[in-house]
Amino acid sequence: MQFKNPEFLYALFALLIPVIVHLFQLRRFQKVPFTNVQFLKAVTVQTRKSSRIKKWLTLLARLCALAALIIAFAQPFLASEETVGKKSETAIYLDNSFSMQAKGSKGPLLQRAIQELLSVLPEEETVSIFTNTQTFKEVNKKDIRNDLLQLEYTSNQIPYNAAYLKGKQLVGNAPETIKRVIMVSDFQQKDKSFDITFDSETKTHLVQLEPVTRQNIAIDSLFLERNADNFLMLNVLLSNTDTRSDNVPISFYNDEKLIAKTSVSLPNNGTTRTAFRIDENTKINGRITLEDPTLTFDNSRYFTINTPEKIKVVAINEASDRFIKNIYTADEFSLISTPLETLNYNDISNANLVVVNEIRQIPVSLINVLKSFEDQGGTICFIPAIDGNLTSYQQMISSFSSESLLSNRTQDKKITSINFSHPLYRGVFDKRITNFQYPKVNSFYQSNASNVILSFEDNDPFLYKTKSLYVFTAAINSDNSNFKNSPLIVPTLYNIGKQSLKLSDISYTIGQTNIYDVPISLGQDGILSLESNTERIIPLQQSFASKVRITTDDFPSKAGIYDLKDERKTIQNISYNYNTRESDLQYFNLSNTKEYEVSDSVTTLFEKIKEDTSIHELWKWFIIFALIFLLIEILFLKYLK
């Protein structure tokens, strides 16, 4: 028990006064002799004993009444020692990720959490509330009510550990303060374990909201592929969580026009694939939709097929260019192949890729033009000649990087190692190949390169990349190598060409770093923008002579088809989709520990906090006790004989 006014307790010492008076009675009785008083003596003794007991009981009741009254003025109360006299700082993390769309027993998880939070928060209490997208510092319920009721879902969820650290930052580190971090989420399992670095000085409460069902059907991804009949097909990959689903309708729209419709069956906790045929050389602003009430954000997926742009390639040759013409065909590339003597340097400035094909000595003028070309975002593929001028090679490569060709050696070597993780071979191989027929070379140039793509049996580089320059360390003509006959030559040179101009994919994922090139030449103050019916942004962009490189990550923030515009002119369309990692309704199994407590609702948590921090005032009880003792005293005086 504790007291608000403990100084009143000193008045308890005044209770000694009536005790002292009672023990040392100041009045003396005078003895009067009387004849034959034997009977009277007995009556006197008995009367004195009864009077003494009555006086002691009356004194005790009176002392108790006064003591209870004094204690009542001291205002006693019961409360936890940790909460007495301390201010409270509370930070609440409210998870508004897409998985919180799931239906709980009383509606969508997020909406129910907001309603409970607004009902249990005291009107004048100041707290800090933050979500995955917004932060409200030191606000009360009245200030934030409308913002919470209008809170939107987002695809960008901050990690739980980062959310906890942000909550700690909001409550501060002031001494003699009760610091409390409350995390309201479904705690969807995206990692192997629930790993948060908790602080012993901060009280941590986790509110894990659970849906009534974990079943969800989602459109995972879209991709283009040719079938056995060489038709272009749009493949749709769907996933299902929990129980089997049959006859799920899938619709294909171009803008708002329904193109095709089908139905699929999905196994328990499995995936399935369906496909729609796409008309080639047709511009499509597509949308694939399904019907599933659990989560709605993953029921649609957008894609765009723009009019194909041809990649411009310039090949400068002193050797046969037949393999170049066979790879860079007219359906995807615009190829200019010319000997060095007839080269038009203006063609280089308009190209995306320049192939230097076994030129024995590279002129200084060409080196300068290639350097300027690379500065403007161009890509160069260099193939040396057998008996090339090493000095001119070194001069050209050193203008890009310190990694260069060192010396020419004549020795048979096999090309045995492939860097499968290099972006050049992304999606080329279904599995790692170790037993293919190795191509070989008869002579090569030694190099100190580190970013190796293909290498010899002794790990010396055969093909490496430095900045935007791809360097072969050996001639690939038929006299020096059989690399032209190897299956590696087509994906290698083809992907070098395709990556020299990163044309937009059919769709991109919001929240990831997306980079693509737009083949357009802007003026000095030209700016490209992404616009839809709901959002307009100016993305990060880098302008070159013949293209603009666009980079996006968290923005745009809404899924849909966007117009890429130069002022008011639409250049092409770009599709963005939400990340489907929120679609898998698997959750962490949390249990109470010393580091944190787990509740199943916001209301339950706040009731417990209120109980733990409540102050039980006892002064009314002591007033009642004082009245009771006064009544007992009166009864003693009136009825005790």
Beta strands, then each sheet from edge to edge (+ up, - down):
strand 1: 2-3
strand 2: 76-78
strand 3: 87-94
strand 4: 103-104
strand 5: 107-108
strand 6: 127-130
strand 7: 135-139
strand 8: 177-185
strand 9: 202-208
strand 10: 216-226
strand 11: 232-241
strand 12: 245-254
strand 13: 257-266
strand 14: 271-277
strand 15: 284-290
strand 16: 300-305
strand 17: 311-317
strand 18: 333-339
strand 19: 353-357
strand 20: 379-383
strand 21: 405-418
strand 22: 440-447
strand 23: 452-456
strand 24: 461-466
strand 25: 469-472
strand 26: 508-509
strand 27: 514-518
strand 28: 528-531
strand 29: 536-537
strand 30: 540-543
strand 31: 548-552
strand 32: 560-566
strand 33: 569-577
strand 34: 597-599
strand 35: 616-617
sheet 1: 1+ 2- 35+
sheet 2: 7+ 6- 3- 8- 9- 34-
sheet 3: 4+ 5-
sheet 4: 10+ 11- 14+
sheet 5: 13+ 12- 15+ 16-
sheet 6: 18+ 17+ 19+ 20+ 25+ 24- 23+ 21- 22+
sheet 7: 26+ 33+ 32- 28+ 29-
sheet 8: 27+ 31- 30+
end
